[in-house]
Amino acid sequence: MPLEPNQENRTQKSHSKEVYHYYNSEGKPIFKTKEIARDKIIFYPYTVNRALDIAKPKRIKTVEFRGWKTIGAIPKIFRKKPGYGFKFESSTQFWNLLYKKFSNLEKVIVTTTGPTRFSNKTITFNWNDLSKIVRVLKKESELYKLSRKHLVHEILSEQNKKVKKLERILKAGELEDYLSKFTSYEKMSVNDIDSLTQILSDLPTAKITATAHIIKTKEKLDTIYLEDIIEEFDQLMKTKPADEEAWQKFFEQHTWTLTHLFPYEVILRKGKAYVGGKTLENEEGRVVDFLFENGFKDNFALLEIKPPSKALLKNHAYREPDVYPVSDELSGGVNQCLDQKDSFLRQYGLKYQSLDPKAILVIGRKTGLNTNQSKCFELYRANQKNVDVVTYDELRAKLKGLHDVITGKVKK
C-alpha cells in the first residue's frame, strides 16, 4: 500500500506493535505519531504547519492508554481525526488547568487499572476517575449548546416574527445541579432573591413542604436581602444625602422599609399621589410622596420625605446655652404635611373613609446633634400631635434591628 503525503502512515508492523509517522508533502516521515502495542496505545500529540511543511510536538509529549487493545476501543470522548491523532472533546479548560498547576508535565497515562497518581512530569488517571470529569464536561457542553440555541431564537424573535421563542422547562434536579456548583451566595443581589421568590410563588402548593430547612433557607435569603438593602441605604447616605429624587426612587423600589414606621399593617396606595388643593385655574395641586392605606382599608396615611441632608435644628441657640430653634426645613416640612392632610380630607374625605389620617415626615439625621440640640428636637416632635417626625438614622436603625432579629442576634 503506497504511503500518503500529509497524513499518518504505518511505518512498522510486527507481532508486538505497530508504529505510525506523519509524512510531509514530499512523502517523508517527519514525526512519530503513535504506537499500538499489545498492552498499551501511545499517542504523541502534535501540530502541523503545512506552509513550512513541518510537524511539532505539543506541550504534553505523550498520552498513553493502558487496558485498551485497539484504537477503536478507546472511549469515544477521545475523538480520533485522520492525520492528526486524537482530541479530547471539551477539554480546553481541563488541559489548561493541568498546564498551569503542573508546569513540567510531559506525559499523561489513562489506565483501566491502578490508582490515579500525580507527579512532576507524569500524571496517571484511572479511567473511572477521569470519566467523572468527562461526564461533567460533556453535560456542560450540551447545556451550553442548548442555552445558545435558546438565546439565538430569543434575539431573532425580537427582530423577525417568523422566528419563535423556544420554550424551556426547568427539569427535575436541574436547579439543584446548577446551585451545587457554587460554594457561596454572599454576593446575591435583590434581583437574584426576587427570582428565587418568583420560582417558589409559581410552584403548586403541593410541591412545597414547610420544613425547618425551608424556614432556615427563607431566613437566610431574608438576611442577604436585608444586608443588600442596608448597604444600598448606607451608600445613598454617603454619596447622595441631598438628592431627594434618589431617595424617592429608593423608597419606591423598597416601599416595605417605610411600612416599619407604622404600628399597624399598611399598603402603599400610590407614590407621588395627588391629594387635592388645586385652584380654579387647575394649578397648585398638592402631591404627597407616598399615600398608604391601612390593612382594613378604612383609613389612610400620608408620608412625605425630605433628604437626610436637611437640618433638624439651627446651629445657633435661640437662648443660651440649651434652647435651639427648629430649622426652616423641619418646620416647613411639618407645615407641608399638615397642608397635604387638610387638602386630602377636603378633596377625598367624603369619597373615601378617612378618620384623621396619620401624617409622617422623614427628614434629616439625629447623628451630629449635641445633647442640648437632641433634647430640643425630642421636645419639639413629642408635641407634634398631627405629624410624626422620623429621621433617616432612626429608619436605618429599624432595618438593622430587623436584621438582628432574623440573624438571631436578639431574641425574637
Summary of the structure (lengths in Angstrom):
residues: 412
radius of gyration: 36.4
end to end distance: 86.4
largest distance: 114.4
contacts: 1062
relative contact order: 0.06
helix: 38%
strand: 23%
